[in-house]
Amino acid sequence: MSLLFETIKLDGGRIFNLRYHQARVDAAFKALFPKVRPVSIEEVLEGVSLPADGLYRLRVSYSDIRAEAAVFPYVRRKINRLVLIEDDSLSYPHKFENREMFQKYAGKFAPDEEPLFVVNGQVTDTTFSNIVLNKGNVYVTPKACLLKGTKRQQMLDTGIITEMKITPGMLSDFETVHIINALNGIGDITVSVESVVVT
């Protein structure tokens, strides 16, 4: 039984980007459990008490036979440095709770450092996010992401960002790396390109 999860932004009692999270759940079921009706996030949340104030991480865990939700306060990490790590073995096409491929890097970095993975010569994601790079008013995201994030997809659909094949040598063409995921948009967690280092 494969256990997967969605992490959803809950801010001021409002749930963000629900249709993008549901679309990812639907895609996971189509790929992994094609004969099973996809979990409905709205149905899972029925009866769950959601805080009306503050920023929270709403976690919906699910498989083909069960689903549950939990709510946690959310505090943004402060990241001062990204470390480029080459690992061609990485594959994370669905949001599995089994994250062993990332756990092997746990404890190897300072609290304010985060690995930025290079797979088959292309810049991809961190352990918990997609990235967006900008130079001036031009914002791009790596085409070769490990996981198609909901915030990433929402910004692609609205034209805020575009996809680009990005190699490590191209990073110096940009100014800032933005760490993006369901709870973080452009400008929430940023790292200067000068603070992206190679091990």
NORTAQUI-V788134 format. One record per helix or strand of 2 or more residues. SS is the DSSP state (H for helix, E for strand). FROM is the first residue (numbers start at 1). TO is the last residue. If there is no record, write none. Layout:
ss:SS from:FROM to:TO
ss:SS from:FROM to:TO
//
This chain:
ss:E from:4 to:11
ss:E from:14 to:15
ss:H from:18 to:32
ss:H from:41 to:45
ss:E from:55 to:62
ss:E from:67 to:73
ss:E from:81 to:86
ss:H from:100 to:103
ss:E from:113 to:119
ss:E from:122 to:123
ss:E from:130 to:135
ss:E from:138 to:142
ss:H from:150 to:157
ss:E from:162 to:164
ss:H from:168 to:173
ss:E from:176 to:181
ss:E from:190 to:192
ss:H from:193 to:195
ss:E from:196 to:198
//
